[in-house]
Structures are given as structure tokens and as C-alpha cells.
Amino acid sequence: MTRKAATGRKTSTKKAKPAAKKPAGPPRAARPKALVVYAVQRPRPGEYGTNYSDPERVFADRAAAERYAAERNRQLRTDFNNPFSLGSPSYDNAVGEAKFVQAVKKIGLTPPTKKKGAYQTDWEGWWDRIYYDLTDAQRDAIWDALNPEFYVVRPTRLE
């Protein structure tokens, strides 16, 4: 049954039926909390930023991951022996060559000077000349000033 409203439209006098309720199914399983783990990876600097290798190892404990990364970094330092074989501090050191020279002087060493007409300072030759006269602490201080991170710890979430 319909009737015309003041606007001239037909309106229904029937009441709308309530929507049928859906049958209740089994309750949804609660989503598990994401687990944070710590991956030990190698950074790979690239043209558009740093990429990272596949994880070498994954740890549930950050301290264990840090210990493992430090051990791997020490091992690679001995494998490379000359930190300047990786490049000059003027290009590869995020701090810059001027600050690196200050760090070398701070540990009691005389840094090399750039020879006239040379493209860059011969850091690699300098290291080869003084390597056997350095203490372990001085070697470590030079590596630390260059800050080459072969392995880093990166947190990631497992879901």
C-alpha cells in the first residue's frame, strides 16, 4: 500500500524488516605478537643508499648478536690487515680525512702528507711502513677511526 506525499512521490507505509543476523562462527584466533629478532648482516653501500646482505645469523638476544658481530669484525680486520686497502679515508670515511688525521695525531702517530702532484695521500703505503711498530691499541684506534663496519646488527620483526 502506498500513498503520495506532499511532494508527489509515492512512499511506502510498510515497515522495513530487520536485517537477518549472521550465525556466529568460531571466534577468530588472536593475531600473535610480532617477535623482534636481531640479524647480523653486512652493509653494502650503493649508489642509492646502503643495502644489506642476507643475514649471516639471527639471534633472539641483542647482546649475543652484538658479540657475534664484534667477533666477525675483528676476524675481518685481521683478514684485510691494511684498512686502507679498502680505500682512502678522504673518500670512504664518513668523518672525512681532516678529522681522521686528528685522530691519528691523537694516538701519537705522524700521519703521511700528500706528495706534490699526487692525487691523494698514500695511506696504504704509510700503513705498510709503520704497521710493525704499532701497538695493538694503536691499530685498533686507527680501524675504529675509519669505522669500517663489516657486520652490523639490525633488529627485525618476525610475524
Stockholm file with secondary structure:
# STOCKHOLM 1.0

chainA/1-159         MTRKAATGRKTSTKKAKPAAKKPAGPPRAARPKALVVYAVQRPRPGEYGTNYSDPERVFADRAAAERYAAERNRQLRTDFNNPFSLGSPSYDNAVGEAKFVQAVKKIGLTPPTKKKGAYQTDWEGWWDRIYYDLTDAQRDAIWDALNPEFYVVRPTRLE
#=GR chainA/1-159 SS CEEECTTSCEEECSCCCCCCCCCCCCCCCCCCCCEEEEEEECEEEETTEEEECCCSEEESSHHHHHHHHHHHHHHHHHHHCCGGGGCCHHHHCSSCHHHHHHHHHHTTCCCCCCCTTCSSCCHHHHHHHHGGGSCHHHHHHHHHHHCCCSSEEEEEEEC
#=GC SS_cons         CEEECTTSCEEECSCCCCCCCCCCCCCCCCCCCCEEEEEEECEEEETTEEEECCCSEEESSHHHHHHHHHHHHHHHHHHHCCGGGGCCHHHHCSSCHHHHHHHHHHTTCCCCCCCTTCSSCCHHHHHHHHGGGSCHHHHHHHHHHHCCCSSEEEEEEEC
//
